Amino acid sequence: MTSAYVLNGPNLNLLGTREPEIYGEKTLADVERSCLDVANELGWALQFRQTNREGELVDWIQEAGRAQSAGEAVGVVLNAAAYTHTSVALQDAIVGSGARVIELHISNVHRRESFRHHSYVSPVAAGIIIGFGVAGYPLALRALAALDAS
Ligand code: DQA
């Protein structure tokens, strides 16, 4: 069965209690459930993960790229959180692994502090979903399906 990866970076384990005026009141478990509904509808297995460690995200992107090359994965929805704005290693992992990545942010980062306006992920992402709250996650899975069909 084809897998879709949804990879979440630092502090996203705090969703629901972390700055709810910015990120909303839904928890990461709620987000996982909404992704599972769409994955089931699309006939995909779901790899839904969160880590506070940059290297673990690198490992997972490489894993997704290998699975994609083997025809076993459709790609990655990546909310790299703060590492988006700092991590050359994530950009290198995406390019080096060949993983198809949809970059996602819950908040509209372009309405926020200027340090959030730069992304190391954007130049190597297949597409970007920003500012739709946690509703962006199922949208991003549908975007992966659209790319896969095109
Ligand atoms: C975020 C935006 C980032 O700037 C921030 O560091 C996060 C979450 C978002 O989903 O809006 O942790 O990626």
py3Dmol code that shows the C-alpha trace and the ligand (Angstrom):
import py3Dmol

protein = """\
ATOM      1  CA  MET A   1       0.000   0.000   0.000  1.00  0.00           C
ATOM      2  CA  THR A   2       1.319   3.478  -0.882  1.00  0.00           C
ATOM      3  CA  SER A   3       2.252   5.629   2.091  1.00  0.00           C
ATOM      4  CA  ALA A   4       1.988   9.354   2.600  1.00  0.00           C
ATOM      5  CA  TYR A   5       4.320  10.937   5.134  1.00  0.00           C
ATOM      6  CA  VAL A   6       3.235  13.835   7.326  1.00  0.00           C
ATOM      7  CA  LEU A   7       6.286  15.077   9.217  1.00  0.00           C
ATOM      8  CA  ASN A   8       6.101  17.662  11.971  1.00  0.00           C
ATOM      9  CA  GLY A   9       8.999  19.544  13.519  1.00  0.00           C
ATOM     10  CA  PRO A  10       9.760  21.157  16.853  1.00  0.00           C
ATOM     11  CA  ASN A  11       7.099  22.291  19.286  1.00  0.00           C
ATOM     12  CA  LEU A  12       4.216  21.001  17.191  1.00  0.00           C
ATOM     13  CA  ASN A  13       3.649  18.401  19.926  1.00  0.00           C
ATOM     14  CA  LEU A  14       2.335  21.404  21.892  1.00  0.00           C
ATOM     15  CA  LEU A  15      -0.482  22.141  19.442  1.00  0.00           C
ATOM     16  CA  GLY A  16      -3.680  22.924  21.313  1.00  0.00           C
ATOM     17  CA  THR A  17      -1.960  24.705  24.179  1.00  0.00           C
ATOM     18  CA  ARG A  18       0.824  26.546  22.343  1.00  0.00           C
ATOM     19  CA  GLU A  19      -0.157  30.125  21.386  1.00  0.00           C
ATOM     20  CA  PRO A  20      -3.741  29.095  20.498  1.00  0.00           C
ATOM     21  CA  GLU A  21      -4.434  32.580  19.088  1.00  0.00           C
ATOM     22  CA  ILE A  22      -1.899  31.716  16.349  1.00  0.00           C
ATOM     23  CA  TYR A  23      -2.100  27.931  15.999  1.00  0.00           C
ATOM     24  CA  GLY A  24      -5.667  27.226  17.155  1.00  0.00           C
ATOM     25  CA  GLU A  25      -7.000  24.821  19.756  1.00  0.00           C
ATOM     26  CA  LYS A  26      -6.770  21.512  17.906  1.00  0.00           C
ATOM     27  CA  THR A  27      -4.139  19.079  19.120  1.00  0.00           C
ATOM     28  CA  LEU A  28      -1.650  17.135  16.994  1.00  0.00           C
ATOM     29  CA  ALA A  29      -3.780  14.025  17.646  1.00  0.00           C
ATOM     30  CA  ASP A  30      -6.766  15.884  16.122  1.00  0.00           C
ATOM     31  CA  VAL A  31      -4.600  16.758  13.108  1.00  0.00           C
ATOM     32  CA  GLU A  32      -3.511  13.135  12.757  1.00  0.00           C
ATOM     33  CA  ARG A  33      -7.163  12.007  12.751  1.00  0.00           C
ATOM     34  CA  SER A  34      -8.038  14.520  10.000  1.00  0.00           C
ATOM     35  CA  CYS A  35      -5.093  13.233   7.940  1.00  0.00           C
ATOM     36  CA  LEU A  36      -6.080   9.618   8.526  1.00  0.00           C
ATOM     37  CA  ASP A  37      -9.587  10.315   7.170  1.00  0.00           C
ATOM     38  CA  VAL A  38      -8.141  11.685   3.920  1.00  0.00           C
ATOM     39  CA  ALA A  39      -5.469   8.974   3.673  1.00  0.00           C
ATOM     40  CA  ASN A  40      -8.159   6.300   4.069  1.00  0.00           C
ATOM     41  CA  GLU A  41     -10.256   7.979   1.389  1.00  0.00           C
ATOM     42  CA  LEU A  42      -7.256   8.079  -0.975  1.00  0.00           C
ATOM     43  CA  GLY A  43      -6.272   4.488  -0.188  1.00  0.00           C
ATOM     44  CA  TRP A  44      -2.951   5.397   1.424  1.00  0.00           C
ATOM     45  CA  ALA A  45      -1.216   4.269   4.576  1.00  0.00           C
ATOM     46  CA  LEU A  46      -0.251   7.242   6.752  1.00  0.00           C
ATOM     47  CA  GLN A  47       3.118   7.846   8.388  1.00  0.00           C
ATOM     48  CA  PHE A  48       2.287  10.698  10.767  1.00  0.00           C
ATOM     49  CA  ARG A  49       5.232  11.763  12.946  1.00  0.00           C
ATOM     50  CA  GLN A  50       6.553  14.594  15.101  1.00  0.00           C
ATOM     51  CA  THR A  51      10.018  15.288  16.449  1.00  0.00           C
ATOM     52  CA  ASN A  52      11.814  18.102  18.202  1.00  0.00           C
ATOM     53  CA  ARG A  53      15.124  17.012  16.600  1.00  0.00           C
ATOM     54  CA  GLU A  54      16.447  18.263  13.272  1.00  0.00           C
ATOM     55  CA  GLY A  55      18.445  15.099  12.483  1.00  0.00           C
ATOM     56  CA  GLU A  56      15.393  12.927  12.971  1.00  0.00           C
ATOM     57  CA  LEU A  57      13.525  14.997  10.379  1.00  0.00           C
ATOM     58  CA  VAL A  58      16.495  14.508   8.028  1.00  0.00           C
ATOM     59  CA  ASP A  59      16.347  10.723   8.598  1.00  0.00           C
ATOM     60  CA  TRP A  60      12.607  10.636   7.940  1.00  0.00           C
ATOM     61  CA  ILE A  61      12.871  12.704   4.741  1.00  0.00           C
ATOM     62  CA  GLN A  62      15.555  10.302   3.496  1.00  0.00           C
ATOM     63  CA  GLU A  63      13.307   7.345   4.404  1.00  0.00           C
ATOM     64  CA  ALA A  64      10.395   8.932   2.504  1.00  0.00           C
ATOM     65  CA  GLY A  65      12.618   9.576  -0.525  1.00  0.00           C
ATOM     66  CA  ARG A  66      13.727   5.923  -0.558  1.00  0.00           C
ATOM     67  CA  ALA A  67      10.113   4.750  -0.254  1.00  0.00           C
ATOM     68  CA  GLN A  68       9.063   7.105  -3.042  1.00  0.00           C
ATOM     69  CA  SER A  69      11.849   5.809  -5.323  1.00  0.00           C
ATOM     70  CA  ALA A  70      10.661   2.263  -4.617  1.00  0.00           C
ATOM     71  CA  GLY A  71       7.106   3.249  -5.594  1.00  0.00           C
ATOM     72  CA  GLU A  72       5.936   2.804  -2.021  1.00  0.00           C
ATOM     73  CA  ALA A  73       5.284   6.434  -1.068  1.00  0.00           C
ATOM     74  CA  VAL A  74       3.591   9.388  -2.683  1.00  0.00           C
ATOM     75  CA  GLY A  75       5.568  12.078  -0.858  1.00  0.00           C
ATOM     76  CA  VAL A  76       5.785  14.207   2.259  1.00  0.00           C
ATOM     77  CA  VAL A  77       3.730  16.929   3.873  1.00  0.00           C
ATOM     78  CA  LEU A  78       6.377  18.771   5.879  1.00  0.00           C
ATOM     79  CA  ASN A  79       5.743  21.272   8.631  1.00  0.00           C
ATOM     80  CA  ALA A  80       9.356  21.777   9.636  1.00  0.00           C
ATOM     81  CA  ALA A  81       8.264  24.512  12.081  1.00  0.00           C
ATOM     82  CA  ALA A  82      11.215  26.686  13.178  1.00  0.00           C
ATOM     83  CA  TYR A  83      13.736  24.516  11.277  1.00  0.00           C
ATOM     84  CA  THR A  84      12.086  25.838   8.099  1.00  0.00           C
ATOM     85  CA  HIS A  85      13.860  29.125   8.689  1.00  0.00           C
ATOM     86  CA  THR A  86      17.259  27.760   9.722  1.00  0.00           C
ATOM     87  CA  SER A  87      17.999  24.346   8.260  1.00  0.00           C
ATOM     88  CA  VAL A  88      20.287  23.854   5.275  1.00  0.00           C
ATOM     89  CA  ALA A  89      20.314  20.167   6.295  1.00  0.00           C
ATOM     90  CA  LEU A  90      16.588  19.852   5.567  1.00  0.00           C
ATOM     91  CA  GLN A  91      16.988  21.448   2.146  1.00  0.00           C
ATOM     92  CA  ASP A  92      19.884  19.070   1.397  1.00  0.00           C
ATOM     93  CA  ALA A  93      17.827  16.077   2.591  1.00  0.00           C
ATOM     94  CA  ILE A  94      14.935  16.962   0.291  1.00  0.00           C
ATOM     95  CA  VAL A  95      17.200  17.446  -2.730  1.00  0.00           C
ATOM     96  CA  GLY A  96      19.431  14.474  -1.931  1.00  0.00           C
ATOM     97  CA  SER A  97      16.607  12.018  -1.321  1.00  0.00           C
ATOM     98  CA  GLY A  98      14.395  13.191  -4.163  1.00  0.00           C
ATOM     99  CA  ALA A  99      11.391  13.267  -1.833  1.00  0.00           C
ATOM    100  CA  ARG A 100       8.382  15.147  -3.146  1.00  0.00           C
ATOM    101  CA  VAL A 101       7.562  17.684  -0.449  1.00  0.00           C
ATOM    102  CA  ILE A 102       4.588  19.909   0.198  1.00  0.00           C
ATOM    103  CA  GLU A 103       5.709  22.598   2.648  1.00  0.00           C
ATOM    104  CA  LEU A 104       3.036  23.444   5.175  1.00  0.00           C
ATOM    105  CA  HIS A 105       2.585  26.118   7.824  1.00  0.00           C
ATOM    106  CA  ILE A 106      -0.449  26.458  10.034  1.00  0.00           C
ATOM    107  CA  SER A 107      -0.026  30.211  10.403  1.00  0.00           C
ATOM    108  CA  ASN A 108       0.570  32.715   7.619  1.00  0.00           C
ATOM    109  CA  VAL A 109       4.283  33.127   8.252  1.00  0.00           C
ATOM    110  CA  HIS A 110       4.414  36.121   5.896  1.00  0.00           C
ATOM    111  CA  ARG A 111       2.173  38.125   8.241  1.00  0.00           C
ATOM    112  CA  ARG A 112       4.519  37.435  11.135  1.00  0.00           C
ATOM    113  CA  GLU A 113       8.083  38.366  12.140  1.00  0.00           C
ATOM    114  CA  SER A 114      10.508  38.880   9.254  1.00  0.00           C
ATOM    115  CA  PHE A 115      12.700  35.938  10.364  1.00  0.00           C
ATOM    116  CA  ARG A 116       9.766  33.665   9.436  1.00  0.00           C
ATOM    117  CA  HIS A 117       9.634  35.012   5.876  1.00  0.00           C
ATOM    118  CA  HIS A 118      12.641  33.033   4.694  1.00  0.00           C
ATOM    119  CA  SER A 119      12.305  29.291   4.140  1.00  0.00           C
ATOM    120  CA  TYR A 120      15.040  26.797   3.263  1.00  0.00           C
ATOM    121  CA  VAL A 121      12.280  24.372   2.266  1.00  0.00           C
ATOM    122  CA  SER A 122      10.350  26.539  -0.235  1.00  0.00           C
ATOM    123  CA  PRO A 123      12.922  26.499  -3.079  1.00  0.00           C
ATOM    124  CA  VAL A 124      12.921  22.693  -3.099  1.00  0.00           C
ATOM    125  CA  ALA A 125       9.229  22.072  -2.315  1.00  0.00           C
ATOM    126  CA  ALA A 126       6.787  20.884  -4.948  1.00  0.00           C
ATOM    127  CA  GLY A 127       4.175  23.223  -3.466  1.00  0.00           C
ATOM    128  CA  ILE A 128       3.372  25.265  -0.399  1.00  0.00           C
ATOM    129  CA  ILE A 129       0.288  25.540   1.829  1.00  0.00           C
ATOM    130  CA  ILE A 130       0.408  28.389   4.324  1.00  0.00           C
ATOM    131  CA  GLY A 131      -2.057  30.067   6.642  1.00  0.00           C
ATOM    132  CA  PHE A 132      -5.128  27.809   6.550  1.00  0.00           C
ATOM    133  CA  GLY A 133      -4.755  26.682  10.141  1.00  0.00           C
ATOM    134  CA  VAL A 134      -4.688  22.939  10.728  1.00  0.00           C
ATOM    135  CA  ALA A 135      -7.171  22.565   7.844  1.00  0.00           C
ATOM    136  CA  GLY A 136      -4.061  22.873   5.675  1.00  0.00           C
ATOM    137  CA  TYR A 137      -2.989  19.319   6.518  1.00  0.00           C
ATOM    138  CA  PRO A 138      -5.795  17.455   4.696  1.00  0.00           C
ATOM    139  CA  LEU A 139      -5.510  20.035   1.895  1.00  0.00           C
ATOM    140  CA  ALA A 140      -1.819  19.209   1.586  1.00  0.00           C
ATOM    141  CA  LEU A 141      -2.560  15.473   1.308  1.00  0.00           C
ATOM    142  CA  ARG A 142      -5.022  16.232  -1.479  1.00  0.00           C
ATOM    143  CA  ALA A 143      -2.328  18.371  -3.123  1.00  0.00           C
ATOM    144  CA  LEU A 144       0.019  15.347  -3.029  1.00  0.00           C
ATOM    145  CA  ALA A 145      -2.702  13.283  -4.729  1.00  0.00           C
ATOM    146  CA  ALA A 146      -3.130  15.954  -7.411  1.00  0.00           C
ATOM    147  CA  LEU A 147       0.614  16.058  -8.071  1.00  0.00           C
ATOM    148  CA  ASP A 148       0.771  12.274  -8.173  1.00  0.00           C
ATOM    149  CA  ALA A 149      -1.970  12.195 -10.805  1.00  0.00           C
ATOM    150  CA  SER A 150      -0.435  14.926 -12.985  1.00  0.00           C
TER     151      SER A 150
END
"""
ligand_1 = """\
13
DQA
C 4.932 27.110 11.809
C 5.517 28.513 11.589
C 6.948 28.579 12.080
O 7.475 29.884 11.868
C 7.012 28.275 13.561
O 8.351 28.271 14.012
C 6.313 27.011 13.932
C 5.060 26.660 13.250
C 3.439 27.027 11.433
O 2.949 25.920 11.273
O 2.772 28.070 11.328
O 6.717 26.322 14.859
O 5.630 26.188 10.960
"""
view = py3Dmol.view(width=600, height=400)
view.addModel(protein, "pdb")
view.setStyle({"model": 0}, {"cartoon": {"style": "trace"}})
view.addModel(ligand_1, "xyz")
view.setStyle({"model": 1}, {"stick": {}})
view.zoomTo()
view.show()
